Structure formats: structure tokens, C-alpha cells
Amino acid sequence: MASIKNLKRDINYVLGDIIEECYTWELLNPKADTKGTEAIIDEAILAFDGLIDKVHIKNVENKKAHFKNITLELEKIATGLLGKVNKL
């Protein structure tokens, strides 16, 4: 099982990269409306908070399955957010 520290780092890097991609899009499209990117950034921040809260849950029967589910949820969220960024 990968360490919790690496899982937290993955969550931070993946969602941080998505937010950075939104800012890059805003810089490349200065005349475009930024409401879409702001919504994606807000959603990424909420997802980050939710996933980190799940990582910090202590009373888990099967830790390996719990962290695997968090990793899968991160992949699902990241894929959805990147799809939204690509539609901008």
C-alpha cells in the first residue's frame, strides 16, 4: 500500500494542476468570460477538501480498500474536471 503522504501529495498535485490549467486558459483567452473557469476552480477546491477529509478518517475497518477508493475517486473527479476544462 502506498503511503498516506504520497496519496495526499497526489491529491494536491492533480487538483493543483487542474486549477493551474484553468488559470492558463484565462491568460490565453483574456476577453473570454471567466465564470466557467471560476466554477471549475471552486469545484476542484471542494473536491480537494472532501478527499483530504476522507484521508483523515481514522475509524476504518479496511484501510487498504478505503485508500484505494479515495484514489479511484480522485481519478474520477480529475477526469470530470479535465473534461470541463477541455470544453471551455
MOPAC internal coordinates of N, CA, C and O (Angstrom, degrees):
PM7 1SCF
backbone

  N    0.0000 0     0.00 0     0.00 0    0    0    0
  C    1.4551 1     0.00 0     0.00 0    1    0    0
  C    1.5250 1   108.09 1     0.00 0    2    1    0
  O    1.2310 1   121.23 1   -45.50 1    3    2    1
  N    1.3102 1   115.25 1   134.50 1    3    2    1
  C    1.4621 1   120.78 1   177.14 1    5    3    2
  C    1.5207 1   109.41 1   -67.73 1    6    5    3
  O    1.2310 1   121.13 1   -21.84 1    7    6    5
  N    1.2960 1   115.45 1   158.16 1    7    6    5
  C    1.4559 1   118.74 1  -176.75 1    9    7    6
  C    1.5312 1   111.24 1   -75.52 1   10    9    7
  O    1.2310 1   121.65 1   -23.69 1   11   10    9
  N    1.2946 1   114.44 1   156.31 1   11   10    9
  C    1.4644 1   120.79 1   178.07 1   13   11   10
  C    1.5198 1   109.38 1   -64.44 1   14   13   11
  O    1.2310 1   120.85 1   143.86 1   15   14   13
  N    1.3148 1   115.97 1   -36.14 1   15   14   13
  C    1.4659 1   121.39 1   179.13 1   17   15   14
  C    1.5293 1   110.10 1   -59.67 1   18   17   15
  O    1.2310 1   119.99 1   137.06 1   19   18   17
  N    1.3291 1   117.62 1   -42.94 1   19   18   17
  C    1.4656 1   121.04 1   178.76 1   21   19   18
  C    1.5224 1   111.84 1   -68.52 1   22   21   19
  O    1.2310 1   120.31 1   144.09 1   23   22   21
  N    1.3209 1   117.01 1   -35.91 1   23   22   21
  C    1.4586 1   120.23 1   177.45 1   25   23   22
  C    1.5288 1   110.16 1   -64.08 1   26   25   23
  O    1.2310 1   120.49 1   135.31 1   27   26   25
  N    1.3341 1   116.67 1   -44.69 1   27   26   25
  C    1.4658 1   120.19 1   177.41 1   29   27   26
  C    1.5249 1   110.61 1   -61.41 1   30   29   27
  O    1.2310 1   120.73 1   139.33 1   31   30   29
  N    1.3094 1   116.22 1   -40.67 1   31   30   29
  C    1.4613 1   120.91 1   179.28 1   33   31   30
  C    1.5260 1   110.39 1   -63.98 1   34   33   31
  O    1.2310 1   120.36 1   137.69 1   35   34   33
  N    1.3341 1   116.91 1   -42.31 1   35   34   33
  C    1.4630 1   120.48 1   178.42 1   37   35   34
  C    1.5207 1   111.41 1   -61.77 1   38   37   35
  O    1.2310 1   120.64 1   136.03 1   39   38   37
  N    1.3307 1   116.39 1   -43.97 1   39   38   37
  C    1.4653 1   120.53 1   178.58 1   41   39   38
  C    1.5203 1   109.57 1   -59.32 1   42   41   39
  O    1.2310 1   120.79 1   133.46 1   43   42   41
  N    1.3182 1   116.09 1   -46.54 1   43   42   41
  C    1.4610 1   121.05 1  -178.32 1   45   43   42
  C    1.5283 1   111.74 1   -63.06 1   46   45   43
  O    1.2310 1   120.59 1   132.99 1   47   46   45
  N    1.3269 1   116.47 1   -47.01 1   47   46   45
  C    1.4649 1   120.01 1  -177.14 1   49   47   46
  C    1.5231 1   112.42 1   -67.82 1   50   49   47
  O    1.2310 1   120.20 1   135.62 1   51   50   49
  N    1.3108 1   117.23 1   -44.38 1   51   50   49
  C    1.4665 1   120.61 1  -176.60 1   53   51   50
  C    1.5291 1   110.55 1   -64.34 1   54   53   51
  O    1.2310 1   120.66 1   129.23 1   55   54   53
  N    1.3164 1   116.34 1   -50.77 1   55   54   53
  C    1.4623 1   118.73 1  -178.21 1   57   55   54
  C    1.5299 1   110.89 1   -71.59 1   58   57   55
  O    1.2310 1   120.06 1   148.03 1   59   58   57
  N    1.3187 1   117.49 1   -31.97 1   59   58   57
  C    1.4618 1   120.69 1   175.37 1   61   59   58
  C    1.5215 1   111.84 1   -64.46 1   62   61   59
  O    1.2310 1   120.52 1   140.65 1   63   62   61
  N    1.3195 1   116.61 1   -39.35 1   63   62   61
  C    1.4650 1   120.37 1   177.51 1   65   63   62
  C    1.5245 1   111.64 1   -65.18 1   66   65   63
  O    1.2310 1   120.18 1   144.15 1   67   66   65
  N    1.3126 1   117.26 1   -35.85 1   67   66   65
  C    1.4626 1   120.59 1   178.03 1   69   67   66
  C    1.5312 1   109.70 1   -66.78 1   70   69   67
  O    1.2310 1   120.43 1   137.53 1   71   70   69
  N    1.3178 1   116.78 1   -42.47 1   71   70   69
  C    1.4650 1   120.29 1   177.79 1   73   71   70
  C    1.5252 1   109.84 1   -63.97 1   74   73   71
  O    1.2310 1   120.41 1   138.31 1   75   74   73
  N    1.3148 1   116.83 1   -41.69 1   75   74   73
  C    1.4634 1   120.49 1   177.93 1   77   75   74
  C    1.5287 1   111.25 1   -61.90 1   78   77   75
  O    1.2310 1   120.51 1   141.95 1   79   78   77
  N    1.3118 1   116.63 1   -38.05 1   79   78   77
  C    1.4628 1   121.07 1   177.87 1   81   79   78
  C    1.5330 1   110.69 1   -63.20 1   82   81   79
  O    1.2310 1   120.60 1   142.64 1   83   82   81
  N    1.3253 1   116.46 1   -37.36 1   83   82   81
  C    1.4731 1   120.23 1   177.03 1   85   83   82
  C    1.5261 1   110.59 1   -64.16 1   86   85   83
  O    1.2310 1   120.48 1   136.27 1   87   86   85
  N    1.3189 1   116.70 1   -43.73 1   87   86   85
  C    1.4638 1   120.25 1   179.00 1   89   87   86
  C    1.5278 1   111.22 1   -65.31 1   90   89   87
  O    1.2310 1   120.37 1   142.59 1   91   90   89
  N    1.3149 1   116.91 1   -37.41 1   91   90   89
  C    1.4620 1   120.55 1   176.88 1   93   91   90
  C    1.5229 1   110.28 1   -63.52 1   94   93   91
  O    1.2310 1   120.35 1   137.50 1   95   94   93
  N    1.3237 1   116.94 1   -42.50 1   95   94   93
  C    1.4595 1   120.74 1   178.51 1   97   95   94
  C    1.5298 1   110.13 1   -61.57 1   98   97   95
  O    1.2310 1   120.53 1   138.36 1   99   98   97
  N    1.3357 1   116.59 1   -41.64 1   99   98   97
  C    1.4672 1   119.76 1   178.62 1  101   99   98
  C    1.5311 1   111.11 1   -62.74 1  102  101   99
  O    1.2310 1   120.02 1   141.40 1  103  102  101
  N    1.3234 1   117.58 1   -38.60 1  103  102  101
  C    1.4671 1   120.32 1   178.77 1  105  103  102
  C    1.5256 1   111.86 1   -68.03 1  106  105  103
  O    1.2310 1   120.50 1   143.72 1  107  106  105
  N    1.3119 1   116.64 1   -36.28 1  107  106  105
  C    1.4560 1   120.63 1  -179.66 1  109  107  106
  C    1.5216 1   113.13 1   -78.50 1  110  109  107
  O    1.2310 1   120.27 1   161.83 1  111  110  109
  N    1.3212 1   117.10 1   -18.17 1  111  110  109
  C    1.4639 1   122.68 1  -179.66 1  113  111  110
  C    1.5312 1   109.67 1  -127.82 1  114  113  111
  O    1.2310 1   120.09 1  -110.85 1  115  114  113
  N    1.3306 1   117.44 1    69.15 1  115  114  113
  C    1.4720 1   119.80 1  -173.07 1  117  115  114
  C    1.5249 1   114.41 1   -65.64 1  118  117  115
  O    1.2310 1   119.98 1   155.84 1  119  118  117
  N    1.3122 1   117.64 1   -24.16 1  119  118  117
  C    1.4667 1   119.94 1  -178.20 1  121  119  118
  C    1.5224 1   112.74 1   -92.26 1  122  121  119
  O    1.2310 1   120.10 1   173.70 1  123  122  121
  N    1.3049 1   117.41 1    -6.30 1  123  122  121
  C    1.4642 1   121.37 1  -178.36 1  125  123  122
  C    1.5261 1   110.59 1   -79.13 1  126  125  123
  O    1.2310 1   121.31 1   -23.64 1  127  126  125
  N    1.3177 1   115.09 1   156.36 1  127  126  125
  C    1.4570 1   121.32 1   177.75 1  129  127  126
  C    1.5329 1   109.11 1   -72.19 1  130  129  127
  O    1.2310 1   120.49 1   -46.14 1  131  130  129
  N    1.3282 1   116.67 1   133.86 1  131  130  129
  C    1.4684 1   120.83 1  -175.44 1  133  131  130
  C    1.5275 1   113.25 1   -97.32 1  134  133  131
  O    1.2310 1   120.02 1  -172.14 1  135  134  133
  N    1.3159 1   117.56 1     7.86 1  135  134  133
  C    1.4662 1   119.18 1  -179.44 1  137  135  134
  C    1.5250 1   111.75 1   -63.04 1  138  137  135
  O    1.2310 1   120.27 1   144.27 1  139  138  137
  N    1.3172 1   117.08 1   -35.73 1  139  138  137
  C    1.4632 1   120.62 1   179.37 1  141  139  138
  C    1.5155 1   112.01 1   -65.76 1  142  141  139
  O    1.2310 1   120.64 1   135.15 1  143  142  141
  N    1.3205 1   116.38 1   -44.85 1  143  142  141
  C    1.4602 1   119.21 1   179.96 1  145  143  142
  C    1.5242 1   111.26 1   -69.84 1  146  145  143
  O    1.2310 1   120.25 1   144.12 1  147  146  145
  N    1.3120 1   117.13 1   -35.88 1  147  146  145
  C    1.4690 1   119.86 1   177.07 1  149  147  146
  C    1.5222 1   110.93 1   -62.51 1  150  149  147
  O    1.2310 1   120.41 1   140.67 1  151  150  149
  N    1.3295 1   116.81 1   -39.33 1  151  150  149
  C    1.4691 1   120.61 1   178.47 1  153  151  150
  C    1.5329 1   110.77 1   -65.99 1  154  153  151
  O    1.2310 1   120.43 1   140.36 1  155  154  153
  N    1.3337 1   116.78 1   -39.64 1  155  154  153
  C    1.4665 1   120.37 1   179.11 1  157  155  154
  C    1.5234 1   110.01 1   -66.42 1  158  157  155
  O    1.2310 1   120.29 1   138.18 1  159  158  157
  N    1.3229 1   117.04 1   -41.82 1  159  158  157
  C    1.4659 1   121.16 1   178.78 1  161  159  158
  C    1.5208 1   110.28 1   -62.92 1  162  161  159
  O    1.2310 1   120.23 1   135.42 1  163  162  161
  N    1.3263 1   117.17 1   -44.58 1  163  162  161
  C    1.4672 1   120.60 1   178.01 1  165  163  162
  C    1.5234 1   111.21 1   -60.54 1  166  165  163
  O    1.2310 1   120.75 1   138.23 1  167  166  165
  N    1.3327 1   116.17 1   -41.77 1  167  166  165
  C    1.4616 1   120.67 1   179.62 1  169  167  166
  C    1.5327 1   110.86 1   -65.65 1  170  169  167
  O    1.2310 1   120.38 1   141.63 1  171  170  169
  N    1.3289 1   116.87 1   -38.37 1  171  170  169
  C    1.4665 1   120.63 1   178.44 1  173  171  170
  C    1.5273 1   110.84 1   -65.83 1  174  173  171
  O    1.2310 1   120.31 1   140.77 1  175  174  173
  N    1.3164 1   117.01 1   -39.23 1  175  174  173
  C    1.4652 1   120.54 1   179.28 1  177  175  174
  C    1.5241 1   110.45 1   -66.91 1  178  177  175
  O    1.2310 1   120.32 1   137.50 1  179  178  177
  N    1.3200 1   117.00 1   -42.50 1  179  178  177
  C    1.4610 1   120.28 1   177.28 1  181  179  178
  C    1.5307 1   111.29 1   -63.47 1  182  181  179
  O    1.2310 1   120.78 1   139.79 1  183  182  181
  N    1.3211 1   116.11 1   -40.21 1  183  182  181
  C    1.4636 1   120.01 1   177.99 1  185  183  182
  C    1.5251 1   110.34 1   -64.28 1  186  185  183
  O    1.2310 1   120.22 1   138.92 1  187  186  185
  N    1.3245 1   117.19 1   -41.08 1  187  186  185
  C    1.4618 1   121.34 1   177.88 1  189  187  186
  C    1.5214 1   110.34 1   -58.93 1  190  189  187
  O    1.2310 1   120.91 1   130.20 1  191  190  189
  N    1.3352 1   115.87 1   -49.80 1  191  190  189
  C    1.4674 1   119.81 1  -179.38 1  193  191  190
  C    1.5271 1   111.25 1   -60.23 1  194  193  191
  O    1.2310 1   120.40 1   136.95 1  195  194  193
  N    1.3202 1   116.83 1   -43.05 1  195  194  193
  C    1.4584 1   120.98 1  -179.52 1  197  195  194
  C    1.5205 1   112.80 1   -64.55 1  198  197  195
  O    1.2310 1   120.81 1   136.89 1  199  198  197
  N    1.3288 1   116.06 1   -43.11 1  199  198  197
  C    1.4662 1   119.37 1  -179.20 1  201  199  198
  C    1.5272 1   111.46 1   -68.76 1  202  201  199
  O    1.2310 1   120.13 1   139.60 1  203  202  201
  N    1.3162 1   117.36 1   -40.40 1  203  202  201
  C    1.4665 1   120.06 1   178.55 1  205  203  202
  C    1.5277 1   109.99 1   -64.98 1  206  205  203
  O    1.2310 1   120.34 1   140.97 1  207  206  205
  N    1.3326 1   116.95 1   -39.03 1  207  206  205
  C    1.4702 1   119.46 1   175.77 1  209  207  206
  C    1.5267 1   111.07 1   -60.14 1  210  209  207
  O    1.2310 1   120.40 1   140.03 1  211  210  209
  N    1.3295 1   116.85 1   -39.97 1  211  210  209
  C    1.4648 1   120.31 1   178.86 1  213  211  210
  C    1.5231 1   111.38 1   -67.31 1  214  213  211
  O    1.2310 1   120.25 1   145.58 1  215  214  213
  N    1.3279 1   117.12 1   -34.42 1  215  214  213
  C    1.4653 1   120.30 1   178.05 1  217  215  214
  C    1.5219 1   110.12 1   -64.34 1  218  217  215
  O    1.2310 1   120.11 1   145.29 1  219  218  217
  N    1.3178 1   117.40 1   -34.71 1  219  218  217
  C    1.4661 1   121.90 1  -175.23 1  221  219  218
  C    1.5260 1   114.20 1   -84.83 1  222  221  219
  O    1.2310 1   119.83 1  -179.19 1  223  222  221
  N    1.3246 1   117.92 1     0.81 1  223  222  221
  C    1.4621 1   120.05 1   176.28 1  225  223  222
  C    1.5212 1   108.74 1   -66.26 1  226  225  223
  O    1.2310 1   120.48 1   -52.24 1  227  226  225
  N    1.3170 1   116.69 1   127.76 1  227  226  225
  C    1.4708 1   120.96 1  -174.46 1  229  227  226
  C    1.5262 1   113.73 1   -95.14 1  230  229  227
  O    1.2310 1   119.64 1   142.24 1  231  230  229
  N    1.3085 1   118.29 1   -37.76 1  231  230  229
  C    1.4696 1   121.78 1  -174.42 1  233  231  230
  C    1.5209 1   110.71 1   -89.23 1  234  233  231
  O    1.2310 1   120.79 1  -103.18 1  235  234  233
  N    1.3211 1   116.09 1    76.82 1  235  234  233
  C    1.4596 1   122.11 1  -179.38 1  237  235  234
  C    1.5207 1   107.58 1  -120.39 1  238  237  235
  O    1.2310 1   120.88 1   -48.34 1  239  238  237
  N    1.3377 1   115.93 1   131.66 1  239  238  237
  C    1.4608 1   119.51 1  -178.88 1  241  239  238
  C    1.5277 1   111.84 1   -70.01 1  242  241  239
  O    1.2310 1   120.36 1   129.89 1  243  242  241
  N    1.3183 1   116.92 1   -50.11 1  243  242  241
  C    1.4568 1   121.48 1  -177.96 1  245  243  242
  C    1.5283 1   108.53 1  -115.66 1  246  245  243
  O    1.2310 1   120.60 1   -84.78 1  247  246  245
  N    1.3205 1   116.45 1    95.22 1  247  246  245
  C    1.4646 1   120.91 1  -175.12 1  249  247  246
  C    1.5224 1   112.18 1   -64.33 1  250  249  247
  O    1.2310 1   120.40 1   141.08 1  251  250  249
  N    1.3046 1   116.83 1   -38.92 1  251  250  249
  C    1.4590 1   120.26 1  -178.15 1  253  251  250
  C    1.5305 1   110.70 1   -61.51 1  254  253  251
  O    1.2310 1   120.17 1   133.85 1  255  254  253
  N    1.3148 1   117.27 1   -46.15 1  255  254  253
  C    1.4637 1   121.41 1   178.86 1  257  255  254
  C    1.5248 1   110.82 1   -66.87 1  258  257  255
  O    1.2310 1   120.34 1   142.56 1  259  258  257
  N    1.3213 1   116.95 1   -37.44 1  259  258  257
  C    1.4652 1   121.80 1   179.92 1  261  259  258
  C    1.5291 1   110.43 1   -61.24 1  262  261  259
  O    1.2310 1   120.22 1   131.45 1  263  262  261
  N    1.3246 1   117.19 1   -48.55 1  263  262  261
  C    1.4572 1   120.51 1  -178.51 1  265  263  262
  C    1.5246 1   111.53 1   -71.71 1  266  265  263
  O    1.2310 1   120.10 1   149.16 1  267  266  265
  N    1.3145 1   117.41 1   -30.84 1  267  266  265
  C    1.4655 1   120.78 1   175.56 1  269  267  266
  C    1.5280 1   110.03 1   -64.65 1  270  269  267
  O    1.2310 1   120.71 1   138.95 1  271  270  269
  N    1.3449 1   116.25 1   -41.05 1  271  270  269
  C    1.4657 1   120.30 1   177.37 1  273  271  270
  C    1.5256 1   111.64 1   -64.47 1  274  273  271
  O    1.2310 1   120.43 1   143.06 1  275  274  273
  N    1.3174 1   116.78 1   -36.94 1  275  274  273
  C    1.4688 1   120.29 1   177.45 1  277  275  274
  C    1.5311 1   109.61 1   -64.44 1  278  277  275
  O    1.2310 1   120.54 1   137.52 1  279  278  277
  N    1.3228 1   116.58 1   -42.48 1  279  278  277
  C    1.4675 1   120.42 1   178.56 1  281  279  278
  C    1.5222 1   111.18 1   -62.43 1  282  281  279
  O    1.2310 1   120.37 1   136.73 1  283  282  281
  N    1.3204 1   116.89 1   -43.27 1  283  282  281
  C    1.4643 1   120.57 1   178.52 1  285  283  282
  C    1.5314 1   111.23 1   -65.29 1  286  285  283
  O    1.2310 1   120.50 1   141.48 1  287  286  285
  N    1.3202 1   116.66 1   -38.52 1  287  286  285
  C    1.4592 1   120.72 1   178.02 1  289  287  286
  C    1.5253 1   110.51 1   -65.11 1  290  289  287
  O    1.2310 1   120.34 1   140.27 1  291  290  289
  N    1.3258 1   116.96 1   -39.73 1  291  290  289
  C    1.4632 1   121.02 1   176.85 1  293  291  290
  C    1.5259 1   110.32 1   -60.39 1  294  293  291
  O    1.2310 1   120.17 1   135.06 1  295  294  293
  N    1.3155 1   117.28 1   -44.94 1  295  294  293
  C    1.4684 1   120.98 1   178.51 1  297  295  294
  C    1.5213 1   111.31 1   -60.97 1  298  297  295
  O    1.2310 1   120.60 1   136.81 1  299  298  297
  N    1.3207 1   116.47 1   -43.19 1  299  298  297
  C    1.4631 1   121.10 1  -179.44 1  301  299  298
  C    1.5295 1   110.74 1   -64.56 1  302  301  299
  O    1.2310 1   120.31 1   134.30 1  303  302  301
  N    1.3161 1   117.01 1   -45.70 1  303  302  301
  C    1.4668 1   121.47 1  -179.83 1  305  303  302
  C    1.5252 1   110.09 1   -64.20 1  306  305  303
  O    1.2310 1   120.34 1   134.90 1  307  306  305
  N    1.3263 1   116.96 1   -45.10 1  307  306  305
  C    1.4656 1   120.95 1  -178.38 1  309  307  306
  C    1.5271 1   111.00 1   -62.98 1  310  309  307
  O    1.2310 1   120.30 1   138.47 1  311  310  309
  N    1.3136 1   117.04 1   -41.53 1  311  310  309
  C    1.4618 1   120.75 1   178.65 1  313  311  310
  C    1.5246 1   110.80 1   -62.30 1  314  313  311
  O    1.2310 1   120.70 1   136.65 1  315  314  313
  N    1.3253 1   116.27 1   -43.35 1  315  314  313
  C    1.4613 1   120.28 1   178.75 1  317  315  314
  C    1.5188 1   112.78 1   -64.40 1  318  317  315
  O    1.2310 1   120.53 1   136.79 1  319  318  317
  N    1.3167 1   116.60 1   -43.21 1  319  318  317
  C    1.4629 1   120.32 1   179.75 1  321  319  318
  C    1.5248 1   111.30 1   -67.19 1  322  321  319
  O    1.2310 1   119.95 1   140.19 1  323  322  321
  N    1.3263 1   117.70 1   -39.81 1  323  322  321
  C    1.4609 1   119.95 1   177.77 1  325  323  322
  C    1.5198 1   111.34 1   -65.69 1  326  325  323
  O    1.2310 1   120.66 1   145.56 1  327  326  325
  N    1.3182 1   116.35 1   -34.44 1  327  326  325
  C    1.4598 1   119.49 1   174.96 1  329  327  326
  C    1.5176 1   111.66 1   -62.07 1  330  329  327
  O    1.2310 1   120.78 1   140.35 1  331  330  329
  N    1.3213 1   116.12 1   -39.65 1  331  330  329
  C    1.4575 1   120.59 1   177.71 1  333  331  330
  C    1.5278 1   111.62 1   -67.63 1  334  333  331
  O    1.2310 1   120.51 1   141.02 1  335  334  333
  N    1.3266 1   116.62 1   -38.98 1  335  334  333
  C    1.4663 1   120.53 1   178.27 1  337  335  334
  C    1.5220 1   109.49 1   -64.30 1  338  337  335
  O    1.2310 1   120.23 1   138.24 1  339  338  337
  N    1.3210 1   117.17 1   -41.76 1  339  338  337
  C    1.4603 1   120.67 1  -178.97 1  341  339  338
  C    1.5210 1   112.28 1   -66.51 1  342  341  339
  O    1.2310 1   119.56 1   155.69 1  343  342  341
  N    1.3267 1   118.44 1   -24.31 1  343  342  341
  C    1.4598 1   121.70 1   179.53 1  345  343  342
  C    1.5291 1   112.93 1   -80.09 1  346  345  343
  O    1.2310 1   120.38 1   167.92 1  347  346  345
  N    1.3203 1   116.88 1   -12.08 1  347  346  345
  C    1.4768 1   120.32 1  -177.98 1  349  347  346
  C    1.5115 1   111.05 1   -64.76 1  350  349  347
  O    1.2310 1   120.10 1   180.00 1  351  350  349

